[in-house]
């Protein structure tokens, strides 16, 4: 029996893109002298930075685990 629809679970494993975005965010943080004194500005940027760091670190861990097999 064939299913008439397929469930697709999305995810992005484009690590180079995530690393590039992370570098852009870090450059933005360094370029703004008021970054740390402005929580309205810094909070969403830091949230995105943390999500990118977690994704990149997770991908690196998975790659290292695969390579160890």
N, C-alpha and C positions, 0 to 999 in steps of 0.2 A: 504494500500500500504506500503510495507516494503522498507526501504532505503537500497541500496546495500552497502553503506559505512557508517561508524559512525565517527563523528567528536569527538575527545577526546582532551579536554583541560587539559594540564598538570599542575601540581603544586605539591609542596612537603610540607607536613605538619608534617614532622618528626622533631618535636620540640626538643626532646632530642639530636638528632644528631646535630642540629643547635646550641644548647647550648654547646655541646662538642666542636664543631668547634670554637665557640666564645672563650671558655676557652683556647683552643690551641693557638689562635691568641694572646690573652692577655698574655699568658706565653711567646710567642715568642717576643712580644714587650718588656716585662720586661727583657728578657734575652739578648737583644741586646743594648749595651750602645750607639751605634751610630744611633739607630733607628730614633730619632727625628731630627738628623742633616743630614740625608740622604733622601731627598724627593723622589729620584728615587726608593729607597727601600720602604719607608713608604707609599707612595701614593696608590699603588695597595692593600696593606695589609689593610690600613684604609678604603678603598672603600669596600672591602669584609666584614670587621668588621661592618661597618655601615649597609650594606645590611642584614647581619645576625641579628644585633640588631633590625632592623625594622621588620624582619620576626618573631622573637621571641616575640617582644612586641605586634605585631598584633595578633599572636596566643593567647597570654595571655589575650588580650582585648576581643577577640572573646569568649574564654572560660569563662571569667568573665561575659560577657553579657549573654551567654547561661545559666550560673548558676543562674543569677538573674531572669530568666523567670519562 
